[in-house]
């Protein structure tokens, strides 16, 4: 074990980034600091990532099922598509189970990502789907159902104040162990914290879940910031029609806006709605990253949304990357109407088949074109299909 810890320490030491200037690490970044950081990054472009052979975060990261070769292969496809980031979910139970081993696997993952020019966004907690996560072998996918094995973190544990010291140590240890690591883009401290859960888990959801989250979220920001990370902290807004007036938002959303160094958000709507979201959030004067988008059946597509984002210099992370055990090619309504007789007309999410073949080559071409263009620039071939490529005019 001590040799494994030494390997992790050496791996981290090689990637330490010295702070550019002295500052009070306990304070939120100023807008100027956030903008200066963002200007030094490649345009954030990527997917929410889960390997095709994992049904959830636990199966991705547990020692028995962690699959570096699969991750390396799939990140090769991401690199070829021009991607520069991946949003990746961690879990508090993984740390509780084996903190040293978990951190060693994170370090292995970061080495693979760095090899492919990808700087991940790590997510610490999540309020979506199954609120009762359990370590060990995970159940197989429910046929025809979207994300049928995804688990929350901390889930029902949030209702037990005696668990808070453990959650605090998880945050401080994980963020602290990688706080100066140049291979990480950002920390997303809690995914959709005030999401009621989704799926068929209502009877198992904690009572007064939102009030528990409203109490915990500011503490999570504080715990993460106490580690003095050189990477920004964020938590993404995801509901309501208007984000311009914090006084009209709930306590969770106000914390997200008031504590995030860079502002992140989710939008699965038509291009015009996405453009309106961007305009609302630009009033806060901070860099923007859309950490979830692309639901083809909802009108949120790479063709329609991504050029708008590139022109506005908004980072973009679609859900998800590769078809696999999460089955997120199925739409959300598959929880009520499982697609067991026939697949959906359109894939809802995902860009690649499990063998690396694109679902639609045109989407990959747009990703690559926009990624390779200068900041804020949208090449013509990303806006309209180049008909000469199809033989027009011959």
Secondary structure as UniProt FT lines:
FT   HELIX           2..13
FT   TURN            14..15
FT   TURN            25..26
FT   HELIX           31..39
FT   STRAND          45..48
FT   TURN            52..53
FT   HELIX           57..61
FT   TURN            63..65
FT   HELIX           68..80
FT   TURN            81..82
FT   STRAND          85..89
FT   HELIX           92..97
FT   HELIX           99..115
FT   TURN            116..117
FT   STRAND          120..126
FT   TURN            143..144
FT   TURN            146..149
FT   HELIX           155..159
FT   HELIX           161..163
FT   HELIX           164..177
FT   TURN            178..180
FT   TURN            182..183
FT   STRAND          184..191
FT   TURN            192..194
FT   TURN            199..200
FT   HELIX           202..204
FT   TURN            207..208
FT   HELIX           209..226
FT   STRAND          232..234
FT   HELIX           246..248
FT   HELIX           251..259
FT   STRAND          263..266
FT   HELIX           271..282
FT   TURN            283..284
FT   STRAND          288..292
FT   HELIX           296..298
FT   HELIX           302..306
FT   HELIX           307..312
FT   STRAND          315..319
FT   TURN            325..326
FT   TURN            328..329
FT   HELIX           332..335
FT   TURN            354..355
FT   HELIX           361..372
FT   TURN            375..376
FT   HELIX           380..383
FT   HELIX           387..390
FT   TURN            391..393
//
